[in-house]
Amino acid sequence: MTSANEPHVRIGDVTHSTFAVGSNARAESHRGTTPGPDQSAEELLAAVRALRADLLRLQQDDRIRRLDDGLAETEDEITRTGAAGDGGRQRLRGLLEDASAVLALFTSAGAVAGLLGM
């Protein structure tokens, strides 16, 4: 039950707002957008997605699963950050080399390899 002596608080639209309530409250605001991928990252992302689709047609073994995991990580990194880091690119190169005998059948593997500078 409220009395006439208690303060009245009304919070309206809080879109794009930062606020904190209480004596020890702390508010932080982090705004911004992730930069979109540059053209080379866009090309790599498209090639990674095409290769992942092609991998579904293969008998799955450890090499193919590791490669798909690496491709998924690269896809996620480009989607989140707009670029693929050097460490991820190097790892993907190694995974492609490990699975090269099987991947020789797919032009999508050649596209990814070419974009990685192999």
Secondary structure, 3 states (H helix, E strand, C coil): CCCCCCCCCCCCCCCCCCCCCCCCCCCCCCCCCCCCCCHHHHHHHHHHHHHHHHHCCCCCCHHHHHHHHHHHHHHHHHHHHCCCCHHHHHHHHHHHHHCHHHHCCCHHHHHHHHHCCC
